[in-house]
Amino acid sequence: MDIAEQVRALLTTKFGVDPLSVTPEAPLRKLGVDSLALEELRLLIEDGLDVDLEDVELTPRDSFGQLLAAVHVAAA
């Protein structure tokens, strides 16, 4: 499972997001991810993918694609 699939799976299983709505251009807030949920998601990603996103500044206005880009950079 690649990073995008893992993060999509977290959004669908932990936050109840419809998997069909998780597209690269979808703003996180439109997926129902507010600032508190984004922090929880960040921690889940860090634990599940063994990456450090502490210095990454994301907001619910950022897109799923921007989140993935940040995770890819942190994983490199």
Helices and strands as residue ranges (DSSP letters): H 3-15, G 19-21, G 28-31, H 35-49, H 64-75
